[in-house]
Amino acid sequence: MLTPEKMIAEYGAWYKDGNINSKDLHDQIFTKSDTEELFTFRKTNDTRIDKVNTIITSVLQPFYATFSHLGSFDFDPNPWFLDRVKINVALKPDDLAETAIDFLAQKGVERKGAPIVALIAKYLVMKAKEDNEVHGVFKGVRALPSAANQLLGIPGSPADSVTGIRAKIRAYSAASKTVDIAAGAVPTDPVEFVTYMENYYYAIEEDLRDTIKDFVMSRTLRTRYKRGFRLKYKDNYDAGGATDEIIDTEVKIKGYKSHNASDMIWTTMPENRIGYRKNPTNFGVFDLGVKDIYQIQMATDWYTGVDFINPSWIITNGQDLTD
């Protein structure tokens, strides 16, 4: 995993104390993991989450003095599963010996105590959050490597790690459980897009519309909306009004990197968005193993997942519901 070749090419295959130290190491920029903030997370010991929604039909009727039953009461189960994910990394601290960053290699004989191990652990946590945001939480589709690849220890990809929001909405839509507004293709013109969102909003049945607080989309579409809003409602904007709301409402327009390259725009009441984690304290804590004295193996795993309590409260613009 450790690749110090560029360091050796620049500084040579030797170490001089104080030439380079930890203050000279600068982190890369990681994508913020913010899509999961839409969901209320809970800790659980379960790997299957069971929710049941009640459905009652009309009961009110005009009175007359004979008993006449009206109404039915039904139960609609909505189970879903958490996905077990892991981080597995192997490294040899000795790869850094006699390089300009030798100070990250071990000082004693036990490689697990090398400073590079703790540093890598920090980066693994940040990178895993980024992987989930970019590849998993929205676009992911859970898929294990083949049995043959598992025997060989061939890893799966971040996009295979969890079943994301889009896949779950697609499945609920295919089962006719969501409210899919026939909003049409998303306009590229900013002003037309603002009108599109307003029509989408008011096409939602009123009682359901009153429960929503935001529309979720890509960052690209959110930027398009804000530009269109400034053009369409210049007076409102000049007066200091927000440009990321449906006008005359408090419904927010929210954009996430996880949704980039998708035209799906969805919404639901905040209470309907829920997430669970099993063994959440494992995230960021690594078991350290020694494979051949010199190679350190770092490993952790946990269960995670986001979903919706009642899919009939999910509203989409009818876009990106199939591959």
Order of alpha helices (4+ residues) and beta strands (2+ residues): alpha-beta-beta-beta-beta-alpha-alpha-alpha-beta-alpha-alpha-beta-alpha-alpha-beta-beta-beta-beta-beta-beta
